[in-house]
Amino acid sequence: MPVKKLFIETLGCAMNVRDSEHMIAELSQKEDYALCDTAEEADLILINTCSVREKPVHKLFSELGAFNKKKKADAKIGVCGCTASHLGEEIIKKAPYVNFVLGARNVSKITDVLHRDKAVETEIDYDESQFAFSEFRSSPWKAFINISIGCDKQCTFCIVPKTRGDEISIPADLIVKEAEKAAATGAKEIFLLGQNVNNYGRRFSGEHEKINFTELLRRVSAVEGIERIRFTSPHPFHMDDEFIGEFASNPKICKSIHVPLQSGSTPILKAMKRGYTKEWFLNRIEKLRTMVPDVSISTDVIVAFPGESEADFEETMEVVRKSSFEQMFSFKYSPRPLTEAAEYSETVDPEVASERLMRLQSMHDAMLDEKCKAYLGRTFTVYFEELRSDGYVAGRSDNNILIKVKGSEELLGQFADVRITQTYRMGQVGELVGE
């Protein structure tokens, strides 16, 4: 019997990437599907969606229409992920050729909905925290591992709690076992995933040992064969001194960290229900940079949140300047359904919002240019994980600098020292030391 073909398009965050890996594994092991490169050859087309911003949601239906035109006559289309969670049956009403809808909290049901035409599974209180997924990883060199599902925060701009449900931590012994399996098959880098990773341990499903994120980091770092540990995303509110101390002192924890700012104005942070102040955020960044001088810090910023004044925006600019982020993901505020801020009346003029975003990004680009100049001639240890089509092999330094060198697949899964010879905002070019 010929193997059936699966095409999957993944939008959004690293958790969506891991959800896609879970679905690929289940379909491969239980339904004889194999991945293919184009929708035209697929027997099953999946779109794993994101709903954090408005644009990807609008894009979904145009994507679905395009897939419907190019697919084989008997191929099925499934919509998965966060947009599936909040739109549910509406997706099938708008696009009746869609065969099923599977929410972000229902990934383990993929082989069930596959056989139920027009199935809609979008429960946000469904508990998958102990489901034993089949094995599949996009890369043999690193492994994404979920440490929690859902989110307990009430940020007024964010739809995620309504699409992924309440936060449940995955038992530590299951996480460690998954890390051990990854290491046994050649992965030297582990990427721990959760909406607020440093809130780990707040709630488990059933009776399990209660440990916090700092202790989890210690246990994962004890796994033989694992040489690097990354994680996303910690919440500034939970960045206590114990956590920062472990981050600084544990040699297996990569010295890069994503710390979502969202706004530099304390009144706006309060309106966002972020739980911290401008002063707390700056204190945590200062402590990180003092304890880890070579740390790389990335962030998220929302410009023109309802009620943001010019003075509020200038405070955001000040925090970005002082924090000197190595990477920044910045967007104009996008009202999301089911969120408190969508009802706020004091909106910012769209032209003002665009101008503020341009100012912020221009300032940060200038900061990045200066940072890149400082990389020239420096040597970094790179873990290579991506073979490029242009004769280069790419990887990342401990502090998350993307670096590529001329090379072949022999470098994949290996560590090597690289001297930077050319610098760019989005990545560096270097040469292997000793060559």
Long-range contacts (C-beta under 8 A, 24 or more apart in sequence): 1-32, 3-32, 3-33, 3-34, 4-31, 4-32, 4-33, 4-34, 4-43, 4-44, 5-33, 5-34, 5-35, 5-36, 5-41, 5-42, 5-43, 5-44, 6-33, 6-34, 6-35, 6-36, 6-42, 6-43, 6-44, 6-46, 7-35, 7-36, 7-37, 7-38, 7-39, 7-41, 7-42, 7-44, 7-45, 7-46, 8-35, 8-45, 8-46, 8-47, 8-48, 9-45, 9-46, 9-47, 9-48, 9-63, 10-48, 11-47, 11-48, 11-49, 11-50, 11-56, 11-81, 12-48, 12-49, 12-50, 12-52, 12-56, 12-81, 12-82, 13-50, 13-52, 14-144, 14-191, 14-193, 14-232, 15-146, 15-193, 15-194, 15-195, 16-48, 16-49, 16-50, 16-81, 16-82, 16-104, 17-138, 17-144, 18-144, 18-145, 18-146, 18-193, 19-48, 19-80, 19-81, 19-104, 19-107, 20-46, 20-48, 21-136, 21-137, 21-138, 21-144, 22-107, 22-108, 22-110, 22-133, 22-134, 22-136, 23-48, 23-80, 23-107, 23-110, 24-136, 25-133, 25-134, 25-135, 25-136, 26-108, 26-110, 26-111, 26-133, 26-134, 27-110, 27-111, 27-114, 28-134, 28-136, 29-134, 29-135, 30-111, 30-134, 31-111, 31-114, 39-67, 39-70, 39-71, 40-70, 40-71, 40-72, 41-72, 42-71, 42-72, 42-75, 43-72, 43-74, 43-75, 43-76, 44-75, 44-76, 44-77, 44-78, 44-114, 45-71, 45-75, 45-76, 45-77, 45-78, 46-77, 46-78, 46-79, 46-80, 47-77, 47-78, 47-79, 47-80, 47-81, 48-80, 48-81, 49-79, 49-80, 49-81, 49-82, 49-83, 49-84, 50-81, 50-82, 50-83, 51-81, 51-82, 51-83, 51-85, 51-86, 51-159, 51-163, 51-336, 52-82, 52-158, 52-159, 52-160, 52-336, 53-331, 53-334, 53-336, 54-334, 54-335, 54-336, 55-334, 56-83, 57-83, 57-87, 60-91, 61-94, 61-95, 64-95, 64-97, 64-98, 65-95, 68-95, 68-97, 76-100, 76-114, 78-102, 78-110, 78-113, 78-114, 80-104, 80-107, 80-110, 82-159, 82-160, 82-163, 82-164, 83-163, 84-122, 85-122, 85-124, 85-162, 85-163, 85-164, 86-122, 86-159, 86-162, 86-163, 86-337, 86-338, 88-120, 88-122, 89-120, 92-118, 92-120, 103-163, 104-163, 104-164, 105-149, 105-150, 105-163, 105-164, 105-165, 107-133, 108-133, 123-165, 124-150, 124-162, 124-163, 124-164, 124-165, 124-166, 125-165, 125-166, 126-165, 127-168, 127-205, 129-168, 129-169, 129-170, 129-171, 129-204, 129-205, 130-170, 130-171, 130-174, 130-205, 130-206, 135-181, 137-182, 137-187, 139-187, 139-385, 140-185, 140-186, 140-187, 140-413, 141-186, 141-187, 141-188, 141-189, 141-383, 141-384, 141-385, 141-412, 141-413, 142-187, 142-188, 142-189, 142-190, 142-191, 142-385, 143-178, 143-179, 143-182, 143-187, 143-189, 143-190, 143-191, 144-191, 144-193, 145-175, 145-178, 145-179, 145-182, 145-190, 145-191, 145-192, 145-193, 146-170, 146-193, 146-194, 147-175, 147-192, 147-193, 147-194, 147-197, 147-200, 147-213, 147-216, 147-231, 148-194, 148-195, 148-196, 148-197, 148-199, 148-200, 149-194, 150-195, 151-195, 151-196, 152-196, 152-199, 152-202, 152-203, 153-195, 153-196, 153-235, 153-273, 153-275, 154-273, 154-340, 155-262, 155-272, 155-273, 155-274, 156-271, 156-272, 156-273, 156-339, 156-340, 156-341, 156-344, 157-262, 157-272, 157-302, 157-305, 157-333, 157-336, 157-339, 157-341, 158-336, 158-339, 159-336, 159-337, 159-338, 159-339, 160-195, 162-338, 162-339, 164-195, 166-203, 167-195, 167-196, 167-199, 167-202, 167-203, 168-203, 168-204, 168-205, 169-200, 169-201, 169-202, 169-203, 169-204, 169-208, 171-204, 171-208, 171-209, 172-208, 172-209, 172-211, 172-215, 172-216, 172-219, 173-209, 175-216, 175-219, 175-220, 176-219, 176-220, 176-223, 179-220, 179-223, 179-226, 180-223, 182-226, 183-223, 183-224, 183-225, 183-226, 184-225, 186-413, 187-225, 187-226, 188-225, 188-226, 188-227, 188-228, 188-383, 188-413, 188-415, 189-226, 189-227, 189-228, 189-229, 189-230, 189-383, 189-385, 190-220, 190-223, 190-226, 190-228, 190-229, 190-230, 191-230, 191-231, 191-232, 192-216, 192-217, 192-220, 192-229, 192-230, 192-231, 192-232, 193-231, 193-232, 194-231, 194-233, 195-233, 196-233, 196-234, 196-235, 196-238, 197-231, 197-232, 197-233, 197-234, 198-234, 198-235, 198-238, 198-239, 198-243, 199-235, 199-238, 213-238, 213-243, 214-242, 214-243, 214-246, 217-246, 217-247, 217-250, 217-253, 218-246, 218-250, 221-250, 221-252, 221-253, 226-252, 227-252, 227-383, 227-415, 228-252, 228-254, 228-383, 228-398, 229-253, 229-254, 230-254, 230-256, 230-400, 232-258, 233-258, 233-260, 234-258, 234-259, 235-260, 235-275, 236-260, 236-261, 236-274, 236-276, 236-280, 236-281, 236-284, 237-274, 237-275, 237-276, 237-280, 239-284, 241-287, 244-284, 244-287, 244-288, 244-291, 245-291, 247-288, 247-292, 248-288, 248-291, 248-292, 254-398, 254-399, 254-400, 255-292, 255-294, 255-295, 255-296, 255-398, 255-399, 256-295, 256-296, 256-297, 256-298, 256-326, 256-398, 256-399, 256-400, 257-288, 257-295, 257-296, 257-297, 257-298, 258-297, 258-298, 258-299, 258-300, 259-284, 259-285, 259-288, 259-297, 259-298, 259-299, 260-299, 260-300, 261-299, 261-300, 261-301, 261-316, 261-319, 261-320, 261-323, 262-300, 262-301, 262-302, 262-305, 263-301, 263-302, 263-305, 263-308, 263-312, 263-315, 263-316, 264-312, 264-315, 264-316, 264-317, 264-318, 264-319, 264-320, 265-308, 265-311, 265-312, 265-313, 265-315, 265-316, 266-315, 267-307, 267-312, 268-305, 268-307, 268-308, 268-312, 271-305, 271-306, 271-307, 271-341, 271-344, 272-302, 272-305, 272-341, 273-340, 278-315, 278-319, 281-319, 281-323, 282-319, 282-322, 282-323, 285-322, 285-323, 289-324, 294-399, 295-399, 296-326, 296-327, 296-399, 296-400, 296-401, 297-323, 297-324, 297-325, 297-326, 297-327, 298-325, 298-326, 298-327, 298-328, 298-329, 298-400, 299-323, 299-325, 299-327, 299-328, 299-329, 300-328, 300-329, 300-330, 301-328, 301-329, 301-330, 301-331, 301-360, 302-330, 302-331, 302-332, 302-333, 303-330, 303-331, 303-332, 303-333, 303-353, 303-356, 303-357, 303-360, 304-332, 304-333, 304-348, 304-352, 304-353, 304-356, 304-357, 305-333, 305-341, 305-348, 306-333, 306-341, 306-344, 306-345, 306-346, 306-347, 306-348, 307-344, 307-346, 307-348, 308-333, 308-348, 313-356, 313-360, 316-360, 317-359, 317-360, 317-363, 320-360, 320-363, 320-364, 321-363, 321-367, 324-367, 324-371, 325-364, 325-367, 326-368, 326-371, 326-399, 326-400, 327-400, 328-361, 328-364, 330-357, 330-360, 330-361, 330-364, 331-357, 332-357, 365-425, 368-425, 369-425, 372-423, 372-424, 372-425, 372-428, 373-423, 375-401, 375-420, 375-423, 375-428, 376-420, 376-421, 376-422, 376-423, 377-419, 377-420, 378-419, 378-420, 379-417, 379-418, 379-419, 379-420, 379-433, 380-417, 380-418, 380-420, 380-430, 381-415, 381-416, 381-417, 381-418, 382-415, 382-416, 382-417, 382-418, 382-430, 383-414, 383-415, 384-411, 384-412, 384-413, 384-414, 384-415, 384-416, 385-412, 385-413, 386-412, 387-412, 392-429, 394-427, 401-427, 401-428, 402-426, 402-427, 402-428, 403-427, 403-428, 403-429, 403-430, 404-428, 404-429, 404-430, 405-429, 405-430, 405-431, 405-432, 406-431, 407-432
